[in-house]
Amino acid sequence: MTRTRASLALIGFIAAVGASACTPTVRLQVDPIQIYAKLDADVRVRLDKELQDLLVENPNLF
């Protein structure tokens, strides 16, 4: 009985090691996102606002 139990334990150990070696690995890679359009639009809005303010202050500029 002891030999059979040891054999079963060894087979169980080998099966556990084999099953853990086959676990799938999921990797997720996210590239950095660069947002140039929003920055560009913000700068244009600011420049437009400054230009409007200048035209209000100096109506004869153009």
Protein Blocks (a to p, Z undefined) as FASTA:
>chain_A
ZZmmmmmmmmmmmmmmmmmmmpccddddddddddfklmmmmmmmmmmmmmmmmmmmmmml
ZZ
